[in-house]
């Protein structure tokens, strides 16, 4: 079973910074892409940032210029550097990865348990 474990969530004041980490473990043949999602109370889970194995990236409009996603392939770990945080960024942040366990397997999605980020005014 492939597992994703997030860490780094905290309480921070507006304008501050946090770095989230997501480590993948278990039998993994390859990872196609990794991403960060977030879900605030009463709202749907939304995509925040994604990164491909080529290290190309995409960001939600709401975080462009403030957040940076990166991927350490050797460690199977994805990071989300969050700067200039706003109260609107408050949410549970979830790591997501598209993986396969051998060359002939279909790709499947794995989710982490989430880490709480709270930005105060």
Buried (B, 14 or more C-beta within 10 A) or exposed (E): EBEBBBEBBBEBEEEBEBBBBBBBEEEBEEBEBBBBBBBBEEEEBEEBBBBBEEEEBBBBEEBEEBBBBBBEEEEBBBBBBBBEBBEEBBBBBBBBBBBBBEEEEEEEEBBBEBBEBBBEE
